[in-house]
């Protein structure tokens, strides 16, 4: 169940991160989804490690952590691709 939550949060977080940071990214929507899923995992790990907040289910703090991780990865992806 936990992996399914990460994937769903990642899909939503990737779309929201793309909305917050619009731009032309290579790879299109599929890469955005992958960045969202990986960003949710990274955000969950970093949130648990530094803030004590992880992805614990469908709730607002978990969504914030997933979006934060997705924004971080989207930013790093754009830096690398330049």
C-alpha positions, 0 to 999 in steps of 0.5 A, a space after each residue: 500500500 505504501 508504494 501505491 501512495 508514493 506513486 499516486 502522490 508522485 503523479 499529483 506532485 509532478 503535475 503540481 510542480 510543473 504548474 508551479 514551475 512552468 517551462 519547456 522541459 525535454 521529455 514532456 509529460 512522462 519525464 514530469 511524472 517520473 520526476 514527480 514520483 522520484 520527487 515524492 520519494 526524495 521529499 519523503 526521505 528528506 522530510 522524515 530525516 530533517 523535519 520528522 514529516 513523511 508521507 503517511 497517507 493521503 493528507 496535506 502534510 504528505 502532499 506538501 512533502 511530495 510537492 517539495 521533493 518534486 520541485 527540488 528535483 525539477 529544479 535540479 533537472 533543469 540545472 543539469 539539462 542546461 
